[in-house]
Amino acid sequence: MDNQARIKASNGRLKNGGVRVRIQAIGSSLYLRATLPPKPGSDKETPYQQRIALGTAPNPRTIKLAESEARKVGALLETNSFDW
């Protein structure tokens, strides 16, 4: 299974689990994508879609780790506990 297929499978599990965070590969880096509150010092006042860089290249191990991190961020968003 290639990395894109692994990411797609992970995102499917996240979606089925009701987690509002997705994994995305851009170039040689992995990101989490979600609607997040504005970063401190931002001019924006309402949540908007942003990415969190994970600082890792996509491979089977890091994609699994990214899915775990997505679940953590999703839980923080659900409980309104997410903070930059």
For each residue, the residues with C-beta under 8 A, 3 or more apart:
1: 5 6 9
2: 5 6
3: 6 7 25 58 59 60 63
4: 7 8 25
5: 1 2 8 9
6: 1 2 3 9 10 58 60 63
7: 3 4 10 11 23 24 25 58 63
8: 4 5 11 12
9: 1 5 6 12 13
10: 6 7 13 14 23 63 64 66 67 70
11: 7 8 14 15 22 23
12: 8 9 15 16
13: 9 10 16 17 67
14: 10 11 17 19 21 22 23 67 70 71 74
15: 11 12 18 19 22
16: 12 13
17: 13 14 71
18: 15
19: 14 15 70 71 74
20: 34 35 74 77 78
21: 14 32 33 34 70 71 73 74 77
22: 11 14 15 32 33 34 70
23: 7 10 11 14 30 31 32 33 63 66 67 70
24: 7 30 31 32 33 51
25: 3 4 7 29 30 31 58
26: 29 31 51
27:
28: 57 58
29: 25 26 53 54 55 56 57 58
30: 23 24 25 53 54 56 57 58 62 63 66
31: 23 24 25 26 51 52 53 54
32: 21 22 23 24 51 52 54 66 69 70 73
33: 21 22 23 24 49 50 51 52
34: 20 21 22 49 50 52 73 74 77
35: 20 47 48 49 50 77
36: 47 48 49 50 52 77 82
37: 47 82 84
38: 42 43 44 45 46 47 48
39: 42 50 84
40: 84
41:
42: 38 39
43: 38
44: 38 48
45: 38
46: 38
47: 35 36 37 38
48: 35 36 38 44
49: 33 34 35 36
50: 33 34 35 36 39
51: 24 26 31 32 33
52: 31 32 33 34 36 73
53: 29 30 31
54: 29 30 31 32 62 65 66 69
55: 29
56: 29 30 59 62 65 66
57: 28 29 30 62
58: 3 6 7 25 28 29 30 62 63
59: 3 56 62 63
60: 3 6 63 64
61: 64 65
62: 30 54 56 57 58 59 65 66
63: 3 6 7 10 23 30 58 59 60 66 67
64: 10 60 61 67 68
65: 54 56 61 62 68 69
66: 10 23 30 32 54 56 62 63 69 70
67: 10 13 14 23 63 64 70 71
68: 64 65 71 72
69: 32 54 65 66 72 73
70: 10 14 19 21 22 23 32 66 67 73 74
71: 14 17 19 21 67 68 74 75
72: 68 69 75 76
73: 21 32 34 52 69 70 76 77 82
74: 14 19 20 21 34 70 71 77 78
75: 71 72 78 79
76: 72 73 79 81 82 83
77: 20 21 34 35 36 73 74 80 82
78: 20 74 75
79: 75 76
80: 77
81: 76
82: 36 37 73 76 77
83: 76
84: 37 39 40
